[in-house]
Amino acid sequence: MTVEELLEEVKKDTVIYKHSGGGVTISGGEPLLEPDFTVKLLRAFKEEHISVGVDTCGYVPWASIEPMLLYIDFFLWDIKHMDPEEHKRLTGVSNKLILSNARRVSKRDIPLYIRVAVIPGYNDSEENIRATCEFAQALSSVVEVGLLPLHHLGEARYDSLNRPYPIANIPLVPDSVLQSMKRLVESYGLKCSIVS
């Protein structure tokens, strides 16, 4: 779709945005990997006074992010693991760029919602949650930390494609564990939500 086509589709809901205070969240994949298109789209939304958030992992060059900052009202910023080596083992890349970009965005006073996809046995240790909280505390524009528990909603799709579901053996996060994590995050003076 073109920017113009997307804008026309989004404008169909402007009455809802005005009454709810809502807007549009650009996500993907990774929307910041298409910086030229994304900045044009963001600019078009802003010209129509539509609030815009961007859902990102932050693993892009700062030069891709900076031109967009004028048009972004908030970021949903994924933090997968705080330890750079463990992050690299799990994702294939270090988290240094991700964390550096989050710091730079926060210095521009753009609201950040830190999001942690909680995956048992990978990033759910108390040590990692505490490190994430310490990082979030150091960012002046953090609004809250969101805990996103693992789900298996994609399993039916894999079944329909006759493909093995690669995370079938990873258990769901018990609610009691999520509530305990939430209390831990809040003990750092951070607002926390469980996003399901």
Steps between C-alpha positions, in 0.01 A plus 500: 500500500606857450512763774192660346306172503590432863410853601157471338437173684608645834296818453183288499543473878586861586172542691601210723848647555358838595251354750735241650827693492644208304684480173719271295785271602739407223642154548610212285748317474722793567365829358828685555669276241307697237594851616413692183149357479443517876601865533266593213219309665568657839508848347168437322335387824632804687366734230157346570551542879496122555697378801770251404697239691771273366553140614870418462784284621727802443763306306551756224755776442431823688500676163181306416326598825596865539304644201183334631512645850309814405197289410494228769290542815631188676701181453422142600859383550574128523774387735567131447793452739730738687818294481669577164649152460177323590309735270738408219463130571120525493452745212823494300590861584625696801259731683747791515342691208149437634586635844699793361209603278255477791724731703519750213123495448443555871734800498261651242214461754296269279289266714634144511301194589754227569363158407639165605371186328530259794624163375558233766857377511628778275448842656278447803772485765482740792847623404385598150177663621698701758754608234212608276351703786833668571531591134143634489557704818789680331279616212317820587220452246394145593126486558472134596640152464268254330534127556384299198464134600576230246192363322448219253249672272712421193484124553183453291663683208802270513267198515307623196830523309610154616806653660640423844425766758851596623399627845243233591714380791535842662241525779267792544579741782276437803300804609653476848847538346388799293348665807826444688697656212259793495557560870876481443482762223280724715749469788734707282246783493396414145148467374440147369230325300447144385415514129300203383 
